[in-house]
Structures are given as C-alpha cells and as structure tokens.
C-alpha cells in the first residue's frame, strides 16, 4: 500500500470498493475548500497519526509525487547548501533536483543497496538540509 505519493505499489484488496464508493458519493468533485473536504482530511490525518504513531506536534503533508517533495523541500528549506546521502537512483534524483535548482548540493554516495557508515560521513558545517531518501514501498501495515 502506498501512503502519500503515487505508485507503483501493491494496493490493499479493499481499494477497489473505496474507489467505487468515492465515485458513487461524488467525493472526487468536492471542493477542497468545502466543509465536507475538511472533514475528510481531518479524519484521514487522525487515522494516519494513529496508524503510524505520529505525535500531535508533527505536521502531516500530502503531496502529489516524490518529485514534488524534493522540489518543495529544496526550495523551502535550502538557501544555498544541501547534503545528500545517496545509495540508489531515487536518492540520486533528489540530489539532482537540488543541483537543477542551483543549490550547492554535496553528496555522500555508496553503492546501490548498501548502507551508510555514519563514522565515514562528514557533513559540511554550512549544510542547511540533510537529505535522506527512505523507500518504504516494501513495508506492509496490513
């Protein structure tokens, strides 16, 4: 099951029924400013908090894609310097996004599938954001 970003991923077996219900109840046409939509979002956030034990003082943000996450985090949190831990194509794309956004994006890279040895990582003092990509597509909550 994929949580806040698009697949590809395996979907839980009840998803088809949820989609049918949403279409029948015209949920896809609800204004994002309406009270009905706000109730759906509030319920969804409370369910995510419960499922994943997210503390009340943490924000839950919905995005359209990983690319949007990379772009928004670099644009919003980095003035000049980011530091990226890279060990595969997904984390490499995060680094490349920072470079495309004209940031001084340094990286520490290991081979695909390998972990990081913390004692070997030297994060520059001017770093404003440490970028670590964690792929949870194999985790099952059901």
The first five atom37 places (N, CA, C, CB, O) and aatype in JSON, in Angstrom:
{
  "aatype": [20, 20, 20, 20, 20, 20, 20, 20, 20, 20, 20, 20, 20, 20, 20, 20, 20, 20, 20, 20, 20, 20, 20, 20, 20, 20, 20, 20, 20, 20, 20, 20, 20, 20, 20, 20, 20, 20, 20, 20, 20, 20, 20, 20, 20, 20, 20, 20, 20, 20, 20, 20, 20, 20, 20, 20, 20, 20, 20, 20, 20, 20, 20, 20, 20, 20, 20, 20, 20, 20, 20, 20, 20, 20, 20, 20, 20, 20, 20, 20, 20, 20, 20, 20, 20, 20, 20, 20, 20, 20, 20, 20, 20, 20, 20, 20, 20, 20, 20, 20, 20, 20, 20, 20, 20, 20, 20, 20, 20, 20, 20, 20, 20, 20, 20, 20, 20, 20, 20, 20, 20, 20, 20, 20, 20, 20, 20, 20, 20, 20, 20, 20, 20, 20, 20, 20, 20, 20, 20, 20, 20, 20],
  "atom_mask": [
    [1, 1, 1, 1, 1],
    [1, 1, 1, 1, 1],
    [1, 1, 1, 1, 1],
    [1, 1, 1, 1, 1],
    [1, 1, 1, 1, 1],
    [1, 1, 1, 1, 1],
    [1, 1, 1, 1, 1],
    [1, 1, 1, 1, 1],
    [1, 1, 1, 1, 1],
    [1, 1, 1, 1, 1],
    [1, 1, 1, 1, 1],
    [1, 1, 1, 1, 1],
    [1, 1, 1, 1, 1],
    [1, 1, 1, 1, 1],
    [1, 1, 1, 1, 1],
    [1, 1, 1, 1, 1],
    [1, 1, 1, 1, 1],
    [1, 1, 1, 1, 1],
    [1, 1, 1, 1, 1],
    [1, 1, 1, 1, 1],
    [1, 1, 1, 1, 1],
    [1, 1, 1, 1, 1],
    [1, 1, 1, 1, 1],
    [1, 1, 1, 1, 1],
    [1, 1, 1, 1, 1],
    [1, 1, 1, 1, 1],
    [1, 1, 1, 1, 1],
    [1, 1, 1, 1, 1],
    [1, 1, 1, 1, 1],
    [1, 1, 1, 1, 1],
    [1, 1, 1, 1, 1],
    [1, 1, 1, 1, 1],
    [1, 1, 1, 1, 1],
    [1, 1, 1, 1, 1],
    [1, 1, 1, 1, 1],
    [1, 1, 1, 1, 1],
    [1, 1, 1, 1, 1],
    [1, 1, 1, 1, 1],
    [1, 1, 1, 1, 1],
    [1, 1, 1, 1, 1],
    [1, 1, 1, 1, 1],
    [1, 1, 1, 1, 1],
    [1, 1, 1, 1, 1],
    [1, 1, 1, 1, 1],
    [1, 1, 1, 1, 1],
    [1, 1, 1, 1, 1],
    [1, 1, 1, 1, 1],
    [1, 1, 1, 1, 1],
    [1, 1, 1, 1, 1],
    [1, 1, 1, 1, 1],
    [1, 1, 1, 1, 1],
    [1, 1, 1, 1, 1],
    [1, 1, 1, 1, 1],
    [1, 1, 1, 1, 1],
    [1, 1, 1, 1, 1],
    [1, 1, 1, 1, 1],
    [1, 1, 1, 1, 1],
    [1, 1, 1, 1, 1],
    [1, 1, 1, 1, 1],
    [1, 1, 1, 1, 1],
    [1, 1, 1, 1, 1],
    [1, 1, 1, 1, 1],
    [1, 1, 1, 1, 1],
    [1, 1, 1, 1, 1],
    [1, 1, 1, 1, 1],
    [1, 1, 1, 1, 1],
    [1, 1, 1, 1, 1],
    [1, 1, 1, 1, 1],
    [1, 1, 1, 1, 1],
    [1, 1, 1, 1, 1],
    [1, 1, 1, 1, 1],
    [1, 1, 1, 1, 1],
    [1, 1, 1, 1, 1],
    [1, 1, 1, 1, 1],
    [1, 1, 1, 1, 1],
    [1, 1, 1, 1, 1],
    [1, 1, 1, 1, 1],
    [1, 1, 1, 1, 1],
    [1, 1, 1, 1, 1],
    [1, 1, 1, 1, 1],
    [1, 1, 1, 1, 1],
    [1, 1, 1, 1, 1],
    [1, 1, 1, 1, 1],
    [1, 1, 1, 1, 1],
    [1, 1, 1, 1, 1],
    [1, 1, 1, 1, 1],
    [1, 1, 1, 1, 1],
    [1, 1, 1, 1, 1],
    [1, 1, 1, 1, 1],
    [1, 1, 1, 1, 1],
    [1, 1, 1, 1, 1],
    [1, 1, 1, 1, 1],
    [1, 1, 1, 1, 1],
    [1, 1, 1, 1, 1],
    [1, 1, 1, 1, 1],
    [1, 1, 1, 1, 1],
    [1, 1, 1, 1, 1],
    [1, 1, 1, 1, 1],
    [1, 1, 1, 1, 1],
    [1, 1, 1, 1, 1],
    [1, 1, 1, 1, 1],
    [1, 1, 1, 1, 1],
    [1, 1, 1, 1, 1],
    [1, 1, 1, 1, 1],
    [1, 1, 1, 1, 1],
    [1, 1, 1, 1, 1],
    [1, 1, 1, 1, 1],
    [1, 1, 1, 1, 1],
    [1, 1, 1, 1, 1],
    [1, 1, 1, 1, 1],
    [1, 1, 1, 1, 1],
    [1, 1, 1, 1, 1],
    [1, 1, 1, 1, 1],
    [1, 1, 1, 1, 1],
    [1, 1, 1, 1, 1],
    [1, 1, 1, 1, 1],
    [1, 1, 1, 1, 1],
    [1, 1, 1, 1, 1],
    [1, 1, 1, 1, 1],
    [1, 1, 1, 1, 1],
    [1, 1, 1, 1, 1],
    [1, 1, 1, 1, 1],
    [1, 1, 1, 1, 1],
    [1, 1, 1, 1, 1],
    [1, 1, 1, 1, 1],
    [1, 1, 1, 1, 1],
    [1, 1, 1, 1, 1],
    [1, 1, 1, 1, 1],
    [1, 1, 1, 1, 1],
    [1, 1, 1, 1, 1],
    [1, 1, 1, 1, 1],
    [1, 1, 1, 1, 1],
    [1, 1, 1, 1, 1],
    [1, 1, 1, 1, 1],
    [1, 1, 1, 1, 1],
    [1, 1, 1, 1, 1],
    [1, 1, 1, 1, 1],
    [1, 1, 1, 1, 1],
    [1, 1, 1, 1, 1],
    [1, 1, 1, 1, 1],
    [1, 1, 1, 1, 1],
    [1, 1, 1, 1, 1]
  ],
  "atom_positions": [
    [[0.85, -1.18, 0.0], [0.0, 0.0, 0.0], [0.88, 1.23, 0.0], [-0.96, 0.01, 1.21], [1.87, 1.29, 0.73]],
    [[0.53, 2.19, -0.8], [1.27, 3.43, -0.92], [0.56, 4.5, -0.11], [1.42, 3.86, -2.4], [-0.66, 4.61, -0.2]],
    [[1.28, 5.28, 0.68], [0.61, 6.22, 1.56], [0.37, 7.58, 0.94], [1.39, 6.38, 2.8], [-0.77, 7.89, 0.59]],
    [[1.37, 8.4, 0.8], [1.12, 9.79, 0.44], [1.6, 10.16, -0.95], [1.76, 10.69, 1.43], [1.45, 11.3, -1.37]],
    [[2.18, 9.23, -1.67], [2.66, 9.53, -3.0], [2.21, 8.45, -3.98], [4.19, 9.66, -3.01], [1.89, 7.34, -3.55]],
    [[2.16, 8.74, -5.28], [1.71, 7.76, -6.25], [2.66, 6.58, -6.37], [1.54, 8.42, -7.6], [3.83, 6.67, -5.99]],
    [[2.15, 5.48, -6.9], [2.85, 4.2, -7.04], [4.09, 4.26, -7.89], [1.94, 3.19, -7.61], [4.66, 5.34, -8.05]],
    [[4.52, 3.16, -8.42], [3.79, 1.89, -8.43], [3.86, 1.2, -7.08], [4.35, 0.96, -9.52], [4.89, 1.23, -6.4]],
    [[2.78, 0.58, -6.7], [2.75, -0.16, -5.45], [1.57, -1.12, -5.46], [2.67, 0.8, -4.25], [0.61, -0.96, -6.21]],
    [[1.67, -2.09, -4.61], [0.58, -3.03, -4.43], [-0.5, -2.34, -3.6], [1.06, -4.34, -3.75], [-0.19, -1.67, -2.62]],
    [[-1.74, -2.5, -3.99], [-2.84, -1.88, -3.27], [-3.54, -2.91, -2.39], [-3.83, -1.24, -4.24], [-3.61, -4.09, -2.73]],
    [[-4.06, -2.45, -1.28], [-4.81, -3.31, -0.37], [-6.09, -3.76, -1.07], [-5.13, -2.57, 0.97], [-6.64, -3.0, -1.87]],
    [[-6.55, -4.94, -0.78], [-7.65, -5.54, -1.55], [-8.97, -4.77, -1.48], [-7.87, -6.93, -1.06], [-9.84, -4.99, -2.33]],
    [[-9.15, -3.89, -0.51], [-10.41, -3.14, -0.41], [-10.39, -1.82, -1.19], [-10.71, -2.85, 1.05], [-11.4, -1.12, -1.23]],
    [[-9.28, -1.49, -1.81], [-9.17, -0.21, -2.51], [-10.23, -0.07, -3.6], [-7.77, -0.06, -3.12], [-10.81, 1.0, -3.75]],
    [[-10.49, -1.12, -4.34], [-11.49, -1.06, -5.41], [-12.86, -0.63, -4.85], [-11.62, -2.43, -6.11], [-13.54, 0.2, -5.46]],
    [[-13.25, -1.17, -3.73], [-14.52, -0.8, -3.11], [-14.52, 0.66, -2.65], [-14.83, -1.72, -1.92], [-15.53, 1.35, -2.78]],
    [[-13.41, 1.12, -2.14], [-13.31, 2.51, -1.7], [-13.43, 3.47, -2.89], [-11.97, 2.75, -0.96], [-14.07, 4.52, -2.79]],
    [[-12.82, 3.11, -4.0], [-12.91, 3.94, -5.21], [-14.35, 3.99, -5.71], [-11.97, 3.4, -6.32], [-14.85, 5.06, -6.07]],
    [[-15.01, 2.84, -5.75], [-16.41, 2.8, -6.18], [-17.28, 3.67, -5.29], [-16.93, 1.36, -6.18], [-18.15, 4.4, -5.78]],
    [[-17.06, 3.59, -3.98], [-17.84, 4.41, -3.04], [-17.58, 5.9, -3.27], [-17.49, 4.03, -1.58], [-18.51, 6.7, -3.26]],
    [[-16.32, 6.25, -3.47], [-15.98, 7.66, -3.7], [-16.65, 8.19, -4.96], [-14.46, 7.83, -3.81], [-17.14, 9.32, -4.98]],
    [[-16.68, 7.38, -6.01], [-17.34, 7.8, -7.24], [-18.85, 7.91, -7.05], [-17.03, 6.82, -8.38], [-19.47, 8.87, -7.52]],
    [[-19.44, 6.96, -6.36], [-20.88, 6.96, -6.11], [-21.3, 8.18, -5.28], [-21.3, 5.67, -5.4], [-22.34, 8.78, -5.54]],
    [[-20.49, 8.52, -4.3], [-20.8, 9.66, -3.42], [-20.27, 10.99, -3.96], [-20.23, 9.41, -2.04], [-20.39, 12.03, -3.3]],
    [[-19.7, 10.96, -5.16], [-19.19, 12.15, -5.83], [-18.09, 12.87, -5.04], [-20.33, 13.1, -6.09], [-17.96, 14.09, -5.13]],
    [[-17.33, 12.12, -4.29], [-16.27, 12.7, -3.45], [-15.2, 13.39, -4.3], [-15.63, 11.62, -2.6], [-14.62, 14.38, -3.87]],
    [[-14.95, 12.88, -5.49], [-13.9, 13.45, -6.34], [-14.24, 14.87, -6.81], [-13.66, 12.56, -7.55], [-13.35, 15.59, -7.28]],
    [[-15.5, 15.27, -6.7], [-15.92, 16.6, -7.14], [-16.09, 17.58, -5.99], [-17.2, 16.5, -7.91], [-16.52, 18.72, -6.21]],
    [[-15.76, 17.17, -4.77], [-15.91, 18.06, -3.62], [-14.83, 19.14, -3.66], [-15.83, 17.25, -2.29], [-13.66, 18.85, -3.91]],
    [[-15.23, 20.37, -3.43], [-14.27, 21.48, -3.38], [-13.31, 21.29, -2.22], [-15.01, 22.83, -3.26], [-13.7, 20.9, -1.12]],
    [[-12.05, 21.58, -2.47], [-11.05, 21.48, -1.41], [-11.25, 22.52, -0.32], [-9.66, 21.62, -2.0], [-10.6, 22.45, 0.73]],
    [[-12.13, 23.47, -0.54], [-12.43, 24.49, 0.47], [-13.72, 24.19, 1.24], [-12.54, 25.85, -0.2], [-14.08, 24.93, 2.16]],
    [[-14.4, 23.12, 0.87], [-15.68, 22.81, 1.49], [-15.52, 22.18, 2.87], [-16.49, 21.89, 0.6], [-14.46, 21.64, 3.2]],
    [[-16.57, 22.25, 3.66], [-16.58, 21.63, 4.97], [-16.46, 20.11, 4.84], [-17.86, 22.0, 5.74], [-15.78, 19.47, 5.65]],
    [[-17.1, 19.53, 3.84], [-17.04, 18.08, 3.63], [-15.6, 17.63, 3.38], [-17.95, 17.66, 2.45], [-15.17, 16.61, 3.92]],
    [[-14.88, 18.37, 2.57], [-13.49, 18.02, 2.29], [-12.64, 18.16, 3.55], [-12.92, 18.92, 1.16], [-11.8, 17.31, 3.84]],
    [[-12.85, 19.23, 4.28], [-12.09, 19.44, 5.52], [-12.32, 18.3, 6.51], [-12.47, 20.78, 6.17], [-11.4, 17.89, 7.22]],
    [[-13.55, 17.78, 6.55], [-13.84, 16.65, 7.42], [-13.1, 15.39, 6.97], [-15.35, 16.38, 7.45], [-12.59, 14.63, 7.79]],
    [[-13.05, 15.18, 5.66], [-12.32, 14.02, 5.12], [-10.84, 14.12, 5.47], [-12.5, 13.93, 3.57], [-10.24, 13.15, 5.92]],
    [[-10.26, 15.3, 5.28], [-8.84, 15.5, 5.58], [-8.57, 15.31, 7.07], [-8.38, 16.89, 5.14], [-7.6, 14.65, 7.45]],
    [[-9.41, 15.88, 7.91], [-9.23, 15.74, 9.37], [-9.28, 14.27, 9.78], [-10.31, 16.53, 10.13], [-8.46, 13.82, 10.58]],
    [[-10.24, 13.54, 9.24], [-10.36, 12.11, 9.55], [-9.12, 11.34, 9.06], [-11.64, 11.53, 8.9], [-8.58, 10.49, 9.77]],
    [[-8.68, 11.66, 7.85], [-7.51, 10.98, 7.27], [-6.27, 11.23, 8.12], [-7.27, 11.46, 5.82], [-5.51, 10.31, 8.4]],
    [[-6.06, 12.47, 8.51], [-4.9, 12.81, 9.34], [-4.96, 12.09, 10.68], [-4.81, 14.34, 9.56], [-3.94, 11.58, 11.14]],
    [[-6.12, 12.04, 11.29], [-6.22, 11.35, 12.58], [-5.93, 9.85, 12.43], [-7.61, 11.55, 13.2], [-5.33, 9.24, 13.31]],
    [[-6.37, 9.27, 11.32], [-6.12, 7.85, 11.07], [-4.63, 7.58, 10.82], [-6.95, 7.36, 9.88], [-4.09, 6.57, 11.28]],
    [[-3.97, 8.47, 10.09], [-2.53, 8.32, 9.84], [-1.77, 8.46, 11.16], [-2.03, 9.38, 8.8], [-0.85, 7.69, 11.43]],
    [[-2.15, 9.45, 11.97], [-1.49, 9.63, 13.27], [-1.6, 8.35, 14.1], [-2.12, 10.82, 14.03], [-0.62, 7.91, 14.71]],
    [[-2.79, 7.76, 14.13], [-3.0, 6.55, 14.92], [-2.22, 5.37, 14.34], [-4.48, 6.21, 14.98], [-1.53, 4.66, 15.08]],
    [[-2.31, 5.15, 13.04], [-1.65, 4.02, 12.4], [-0.14, 4.07, 12.54], [-2.02, 3.97, 10.94], [0.5, 3.05, 12.79]],
    [[0.43, 5.26, 12.37], [1.88, 5.39, 12.34], [2.45, 6.04, 13.6], [2.28, 6.19, 11.14], [3.64, 6.34, 13.64]],
    [[1.62, 6.24, 14.62], [2.04, 6.86, 15.89], [2.73, 8.2, 15.67], [2.97, 5.92, 16.64], [3.8, 8.45, 16.21]],
    [[2.1, 9.06, 14.88], [2.65, 10.39, 14.61], [2.2, 11.34, 15.72], [2.2, 10.91, 13.2], [1.0, 11.5, 15.93]],
    [[3.13, 11.96, 16.42], [2.77, 12.88, 17.51], [1.94, 14.07, 17.02], [4.03, 13.4, 18.21], [2.04, 14.46, 15.85]],
    [[1.15, 14.62, 17.9], [0.27, 15.75, 17.57], [1.05, 16.99, 17.12], [-0.59, 16.11, 18.78], [0.54, 17.79, 16.33]],
    [[2.27, 17.16, 17.6], [3.04, 18.36, 17.24], [3.82, 18.19, 15.92], [4.01, 18.7, 18.36], [4.64, 19.04, 15.59]],
    [[3.57, 17.11, 15.17], [4.15, 16.89, 13.85], [3.1, 17.22, 12.79], [4.67, 15.43, 13.69], [1.91, 16.96, 12.98]],
    [[3.55, 17.79, 11.68], [2.65, 18.06, 10.57], [2.6, 16.86, 9.65], [3.1, 19.32, 9.8], [3.6, 16.15, 9.49]],
    [[1.45, 16.62, 9.05], [1.31, 15.61, 8.01], [0.97, 16.36, 6.73], [0.19, 14.53, 8.37], [0.01, 17.12, 6.69]],
    [[1.77, 16.15, 5.69], [1.64, 16.89, 4.45], [1.34, 15.91, 3.32], [2.92, 17.71, 4.14], [1.98, 14.86, 3.21]],
    [[0.38, 16.24, 2.49], [0.03, 15.42, 1.34], [0.64, 16.05, 0.1], [-1.51, 15.28, 1.2], [0.5, 17.25, -0.13]],
    [[1.3, 15.24, -0.69], [1.9, 15.73, -1.93], [1.51, 14.82, -3.09], [3.45, 15.81, -1.79], [0.99, 13.72, -2.88]],
    [[1.78, 15.28, -4.28], [1.41, 14.53, -5.48], [2.46, 13.51, -5.89], [1.16, 15.48, -6.61], [2.13, 12.5, -6.52]],
    [[3.73, 13.75, -5.54], [4.78, 12.86, -6.0], [6.07, 13.09, -5.22], [5.03, 13.05, -7.5], [6.21, 14.08, -4.51]],
    [[6.99, 12.16, -5.37], [8.31, 12.32, -4.76], [9.02, 13.54, -5.35], [9.18, 11.06, -4.96], [9.7, 14.27, -4.63]],
    [[8.85, 13.77, -6.63], [9.46, 14.92, -7.27], [9.0, 16.21, -6.6], [9.13, 14.95, -8.77], [9.8, 17.13, -6.38]],
    [[7.72, 16.28, -6.28], [7.21, 17.47, -5.59], [7.85, 17.62, -4.22], [5.68, 17.4, -5.46], [8.19, 18.73, -3.81]],
    [[8.03, 16.53, -3.5], [8.67, 16.57, -2.18], [10.08, 17.1, -2.32], [8.67, 15.17, -1.53], [10.5, 17.98, -1.56]],
    [[10.83, 16.56, -3.28], [12.21, 17.01, -3.47], [12.24, 18.5, -3.79], [12.89, 16.21, -4.59], [13.0, 19.26, -3.18]],
    [[11.43, 18.93, -4.75], [11.43, 20.33, -5.15], [11.02, 21.25, -4.0], [10.5, 20.54, -6.34], [11.7, 22.24, -3.73]],
    [[9.93, 20.94, -3.34], [9.44, 21.81, -2.26], [10.41, 21.88, -1.1], [8.08, 21.32, -1.77], [10.63, 22.95, -0.53]],
    [[11.0, 20.75, -0.72], [11.93, 20.78, 0.41], [13.17, 21.6, 0.07], [12.33, 19.36, 0.81], [13.65, 22.38, 0.9]],
    [[13.69, 21.44, -1.13], [14.88, 22.22, -1.53], [14.52, 23.7, -1.65], [15.47, 21.69, -2.88], [15.25, 24.56, -1.15]],
    [[13.41, 24.01, -2.3], [13.01, 25.42, -2.47], [12.68, 26.09, -1.15], [11.8, 25.51, -3.39], [12.98, 27.28, -0.96]],
    [[12.09, 25.36, -0.23], [11.62, 25.97, 1.01], [12.63, 25.95, 2.15], [10.39, 25.29, 1.46], [12.57, 26.79, 3.05]],
    [[13.55, 25.0, 2.13], [14.42, 24.8, 3.28], [15.89, 25.05, 3.03], [14.25, 23.43, 3.78], [16.7, 25.03, 3.96]],
    [[16.26, 25.29, 1.78], [17.68, 25.46, 1.45], [17.92, 26.82, 0.81], [18.16, 24.34, 0.51], [17.37, 27.13, -0.25]],
    [[18.74, 27.62, 1.48], [19.17, 28.88, 0.87], [20.25, 28.61, -0.16], [19.68, 29.85, 1.94], [20.17, 29.08, -1.29]],
    [[21.28, 27.84, 0.27], [22.41, 27.56, -0.62], [22.91, 26.13, -0.57], [23.52, 28.48, -0.29], [23.28, 25.57, -1.6]],
    [[22.94, 25.5, 0.62], [23.68, 24.24, 0.79], [22.81, 23.09, 1.27], [24.81, 24.45, 1.75], [22.15, 23.17, 2.31]],
    [[22.82, 22.01, 0.5], [22.17, 20.77, 0.94], [23.2, 19.65, 0.89], [20.92, 20.42, 0.05], [24.2, 19.72, 0.18]],
    [[22.93, 18.61, 1.67], [23.82, 17.45, 1.72], [22.95, 16.2, 1.56], [24.64, 17.41, 3.07], [21.96, 16.03, 2.26]],
    [[23.34, 15.34, 0.64], [22.52, 14.19, 0.26], [23.24, 12.87, 0.51], [22.12, 14.3, -1.21], [24.4, 12.69, 0.14]],
    [[22.53, 11.96, 1.14], [23.01, 10.59, 1.28], [22.42, 9.81, 0.12], [22.61, 9.95, 2.68], [21.2, 9.68, 0.01]],
    [[23.29, 9.29, -0.75], [22.84, 8.67, -2.0], [23.27, 7.21, -2.04], [23.4, 9.43, -3.22], [24.45, 6.89, -1.86]],
    [[22.28, 6.33, -2.28], [22.6, 4.91, -2.46], [21.62, 4.24, -3.42], [22.58, 4.2, -1.11], [21.18, 3.12, -3.19]],
    [[21.29, 4.94, -4.47], [20.4, 4.4, -5.5], [19.82, 5.52, -6.33], [19.27, 3.56, -4.86], [20.07, 6.7, -6.06]],
    [[19.04, 5.15, -7.33], [18.54, 6.14, -8.28], [17.57, 7.14, -7.65], [17.86, 5.45, -9.43], [17.55, 8.31, -8.04]],
    [[16.76, 6.7, -6.7], [15.8, 7.6, -6.09], [16.5, 8.71, -5.31], [14.85, 6.83, -5.17], [16.17, 9.88, -5.46]],
    [[17.45, 8.34, -4.48], [18.2, 9.35, -3.72], [19.08, 10.19, -4.65], [19.05, 8.68, -2.63], [19.33, 11.36, -4.36]],
    [[19.56, 9.6, -5.74], [20.35, 10.36, -6.72], [19.49, 11.44, -7.37], [20.92, 9.41, -7.8], [19.97, 12.55, -7.63]],
    [[18.23, 11.13, -7.64], [17.32, 12.11, -8.25], [17.05, 13.28, -7.3], [15.99, 11.44, -8.65], [16.88, 14.42, -7.74]],
    [[17.01, 13.01, -6.0], [16.84, 14.08, -5.02], [18.03, 15.04, -5.1], [16.71, 13.5, -3.57], [17.86, 16.26, -5.12]],
    [[19.23, 14.48, -5.15], [20.44, 15.29, -5.3], [20.4, 16.09, -6.6], [21.69, 14.4, -5.26], [20.7, 17.28, -6.61]],
    [[20.03, 15.43, -7.7], [19.96, 16.1, -9.0], [18.95, 17.24, -9.0], [19.62, 15.1, -10.09], [19.16, 18.27, -9.64]],
    [[17.85, 17.06, -8.27], [16.85, 18.12, -8.17], [17.46, 19.36, -7.51], [15.62, 17.64, -7.36], [17.23, 20.48, -7.97]],
    [[18.23, 19.16, -6.46], [18.89, 20.29, -5.79], [19.86, 20.99, -6.73], [19.63, 19.8, -4.52], [19.94, 22.21, -6.75]],
    [[20.6, 20.22, -7.51], [21.54, 20.79, -8.48], [20.78, 21.61, -9.53], [22.38, 19.68, -9.17], [21.17, 22.72, -9.86]],
    [[19.68, 21.04, -10.04], [18.87, 21.75, -11.04], [18.29, 23.05, -10.48], [17.74, 20.86, -11.53], [18.06, 24.0, -11.22]],
    [[18.05, 23.08, -9.17], [17.53, 24.28, -8.52], [18.66, 25.23, -8.1], [16.7, 23.9, -7.31], [18.45, 26.16, -7.33]],
    [[19.84, 24.97, -8.63], [21.01, 25.85, -8.46], [21.5, 25.96, -7.03], [20.69, 27.23, -8.96], [21.96, 27.01, -6.59]],
    [[21.4, 24.85, -6.28], [21.91, 24.8, -4.92], [23.3, 24.15, -4.93], [20.94, 24.03, -3.99], [23.64, 23.39, -5.83]],
    [[24.07, 24.47, -3.92], [25.35, 23.79, -3.73], [25.01, 22.48, -3.03], [26.39, 24.68, -2.89], [24.97, 22.4, -1.81]],
    [[24.77, 21.46, -3.83], [24.29, 20.17, -3.31], [25.44, 19.17, -3.3], [23.11, 19.63, -4.17], [25.85, 18.67, -4.34]],
    [[25.94, 18.9, -2.11], [27.0, 17.9, -1.97], [26.37, 16.56, -1.62], [28.04, 18.33, -0.89], [25.24, 16.5, -1.13]],
    [[27.12, 15.5, -1.88], [26.57, 14.17, -1.58], [27.64, 13.24, -1.06], [25.92, 13.57, -2.81], [28.83, 13.39, -1.33]],
    [[27.17, 12.26, -0.3], [27.98, 11.13, 0.13], [27.3, 9.93, -0.48], [28.11, 11.02, 1.73], [26.14, 9.65, -0.17]],
    [[28.01, 9.21, -1.35], [27.37, 8.14, -2.12], [28.02, 6.79, -1.84], [27.45, 8.45, -3.61], [29.24, 6.66, -1.75]],
    [[27.16, 5.79, -1.7], [27.6, 4.4, -1.59], [26.88, 3.6, -2.67], [27.31, 3.81, -0.15], [25.94, 4.1, -3.29]],
    [[27.31, 2.38, -2.89], [26.72, 1.55, -3.93], [25.25, 1.25, -3.65], [27.5, 0.24, -4.06], [24.81, 1.23, -2.5]],
    [[24.51, 1.03, -4.71], [23.09, 0.69, -4.62], [22.87, -0.45, -3.64], [22.53, 0.33, -6.0], [23.52, -1.49, -3.72]],
    [[21.95, -0.24, -2.71], [21.6, -1.28, -1.74], [22.5, -1.34, -0.52], [21.63, -2.59, -2.4], [22.21, -2.09, 0.42]],
    [[23.55, -0.57, -0.51], [24.46, -0.56, 0.64], [24.0, 0.49, 1.65], [25.92, -0.27, 0.19], [23.35, 1.48, 1.3]],
    [[24.35, 0.26, 2.89], [24.04, 1.21, 3.95], [25.14, 2.23, 4.12], [23.8, 0.48, 5.26], [26.17, 2.18, 3.46]],
    [[24.9, 3.17, 5.03], [25.86, 4.23, 5.29], [26.58, 3.96, 6.6], [25.17, 5.6, 5.33], [25.96, 3.56, 7.59]],
    [[27.88, 4.18, 6.61], [28.69, 4.07, 7.82], [28.8, 5.48, 8.38], [30.12, 3.44, 7.53], [29.52, 6.32, 7.84]],
    [[28.09, 5.74, 9.45], [27.99, 7.1, 9.99], [29.35, 7.71, 10.28], [27.15, 7.09, 11.27], [29.55, 8.9, 10.06]],
    [[30.27, 6.92, 10.76], [31.59, 7.46, 11.11], [32.35, 7.97, 9.88], [32.41, 6.39, 11.81], [33.3, 8.74, 10.02]],
    [[31.95, 7.54, 8.69], [32.62, 7.97, 7.46], [31.99, 9.2, 6.82], [32.63, 6.84, 6.46], [32.55, 9.76, 5.88]],
    [[30.84, 9.61, 7.31], [30.11, 10.73, 6.71], [30.55, 12.03, 7.37], [28.58, 10.53, 6.85], [30.5, 12.17, 8.59]],
    [[30.97, 12.98, 6.54], [31.39, 14.29, 7.03], [30.48, 15.34, 6.41], [32.9, 14.57, 6.69], [30.62, 15.69, 5.24]],
    [[29.56, 15.83, 7.19], [28.6, 16.81, 6.72], [29.19, 18.2, 6.86], [27.25, 16.69, 7.49], [29.56, 18.6, 7.97]],
    [[29.29, 18.95, 5.76], [29.86, 20.29, 5.82], [29.09, 21.19, 6.8], [29.87, 20.93, 4.43], [27.87, 21.08, 6.92]],
    [[29.8, 22.05, 7.48], [29.19, 22.91, 8.51], [28.15, 23.87, 7.93], [30.27, 23.7, 9.23], [27.24, 24.28, 8.64]],
    [[28.28, 24.23, 6.66], [27.33, 25.16, 6.06], [26.04, 24.49, 5.59], [27.98, 25.86, 4.89], [25.15, 25.16, 5.05]],
    [[25.92, 23.19, 5.79], [24.74, 22.45, 5.35], [23.48, 22.96, 6.05], [24.92, 20.94, 5.63], [23.44, 23.1, 7.27]],
    [[22.45, 23.25, 5.25], [21.17, 23.71, 5.78], [20.14, 22.59, 5.85], [20.63, 24.85, 4.93], [19.22, 22.65, 6.66]],
    [[20.29, 21.58, 5.0], [19.35, 20.47, 4.96], [20.09, 19.19, 4.62], [18.22, 20.74, 3.94], [20.81, 19.12, 3.63]],
    [[19.91, 18.17, 5.46], [20.45, 16.85, 5.19], [19.32, 16.05, 4.52], [20.97, 16.14, 6.51], [18.24, 15.9, 5.09]],
    [[19.58, 15.54, 3.33], [18.55, 14.87, 2.54], [18.8, 13.37, 2.52], [18.5, 15.43, 1.1], [19.79, 12.89, 1.95]],
    [[17.9, 12.65, 3.14], [17.99, 11.2, 3.22], [16.71, 10.63, 2.63], [18.2, 10.71, 4.69], [15.62, 10.97, 3.08]],
    [[16.84, 9.78, 1.64], [15.68, 9.17, 0.99], [15.48, 7.78, 1.56], [15.86, 9.11, -0.55], [16.37, 6.93, 1.5]],
    [[14.29, 7.57, 2.11], [13.95, 6.27, 2.69], [12.8, 5.69, 1.9], [13.59, 6.39, 4.21], [11.72, 6.29, 1.86]],
    [[13.01, 4.55, 1.27], [11.98, 3.92, 0.46], [11.24, 2.9, 1.31], [12.59, 3.27, -0.8], [11.83, 1.91, 1.75]],
    [[9.95, 3.13, 1.55], [9.17, 2.23, 2.39], [8.19, 1.39, 1.58], [8.42, 3.02, 3.44], [7.22, 0.86, 2.14]],
    [[8.42, 1.25, 0.3], [7.45, 0.55, -0.53], [7.3, -0.93, -0.18], [7.84, 0.68, -1.97], [6.31, -1.54, -0.56]],
    [[8.25, -1.5, 0.52], [8.15, -2.9, 0.87], [7.52, -3.14, 2.24], [9.52, -3.52, 0.82], [7.29, -4.29, 2.63]],
    [[7.24, -2.09, 2.98], [6.65, -2.24, 4.31], [5.16, -2.49, 4.17], [6.91, -0.99, 5.18], [4.48, -1.8, 3.4]],
    [[4.65, -3.46, 4.89], [3.23, -3.77, 4.87], [2.64, -3.46, 6.24], [2.99, -5.27, 4.48], [3.15, -3.91, 7.26]],
    [[1.56, -2.7, 6.26], [0.9, -2.35, 7.51], [-0.33, -3.22, 7.77], [0.51, -0.89, 7.51], [-0.94, -3.12, 8.83]],
    [[-0.7, -4.06, 6.8], [-1.91, -4.86, 6.94], [-1.57, -6.33, 6.96], [-2.89, -4.56, 5.82], [-2.47, -7.17, 7.08]]
  ]
}
